[in-house]
Amino acid sequence: MPVVRNAGTIGTVVVQWQATVNGKLAVGDIRPTSGEVRFAPGETMKTLRVEILADDVPEITEVRS
């Protein structure tokens, strides 16, 4: 999933993220469930890679945003 830095490229920027379902960490749905993306000076795009885990729990449609 692309993560874009679009408000300047000066300095290092660190973005903390969490994958949640109904306000709780998506443990059992996605791995990893949290982390950080670090942009070095001049970088504008990173790729966040997550694994969607199969389970037998019926859920609403899962979307990324």
SULPE-V338976 format. One line per field, one symbol per residue. ss: DSSP state (A for helix, B for strand, O for the rest). psi: psi as a letter, one per 30 degrees, with the letter a starting at -180 (. if undefined). A space follows every 10 residues. Layout:
ss = ???
psi = ???
This chain:
ss = OBBBOOOOOO OOBBBBBBOB BOOBBOOOOB BOOBBBBBBO OOOOBBBOOO BBOOOOOOOO OOOOO
psi = kkkkjghlgk lkkkkklkkl jhglkhkfek klflalkkkl kfkfklkkkl kkkklgjkll kklk.
